[in-house]
Amino acid sequence: MTTLDIIAIAWTILAIIVFPTQFFVTAPYGRHAHTRWGPMISNQLGWFLMELVSLVVFAGLFLAGPNVKTAPMWIFFALWAAHYINRSLIFPWRTHTRGKSMPVAIAASAAGFNVVNGGLNGLYLGWFGAPYPNEWLTDPRFLIGLAIFIGGAAINLWSDNRLIALRAKGGSGYTIPRGGLFDLVSCPNLMGEIIEWSGFAIMCWNFPALSFAVWTAANLIPRAVSHHAWYRRTFPDYPAERRAVIPTVL
């Protein structure tokens, strides 16, 4: 086990420790935004900056590293890059949130979080992890993980598109999303992202990828529960059968 593996395991344990506390503190951005956390920044600019960090750090470390880049590793790189190109260079500018803001502290802490996750995964694949043989492309872990990643990404993109379309119709306010997975959970976009990075952890089968999947769940499950509670408070006719992020469960 390498030093990087030990750091990734410690980072994973921290996610598990922090997870319960996140149900009691809702980060003040999006529908939960307020100014009590200090200076504010444009919502779109904040999203752009904090998500761009993941793309730049991971890509820089992967490409600069001395490891031989095999076909499976290029696929890992392409999937990570595709996700964060969308999240940083496309998604923020498609949202109808002009005029809205988030605390600088939130954007900065998210950027720091992304430096760690992008750094661990970029260092593993580019520098310190054993190169994946091309035979890994037929390994069940790669094939299952890839299928899960693609499914999660499809859910995430579909859900984001539905929410963006709702905002376009409803102006600057919020409405109840309906149809598809929205009939089962309040936050299929967050569910999709959890599924996506769980698939990435399976297909990569290393500690840094696992740590990112655990952190994704630890952050997004409490966020989804907060969203769900907000919907119930805001809309008296909100469907009672919906759950927050896991159909029929949570």
Secondary structure, 3 states (H helix, E strand, C coil): CCHHHHHHHHHHHHHHHHHHHHHCCCCCCHHHCCCCCCCEEEHHHHHHHHHHHHHHHHHHHHHHCCCCCCHHHHHHHHHHHHHHHHHHHHHHHHCCCCCCEEEHHHHHHHHHHHHHHHHHHHHHHHHHCCCCCHHHHHCHHHHHHHHHHHHHHHHHHHHHHHHHHHHHHHCCCCCCCCCHHHHCECCHHHHHHHHHHHHHHHHHCCHHHHHHHHHHHHHHHHHHHHHHHHHHHHCCCCCCCCECCCCCCC
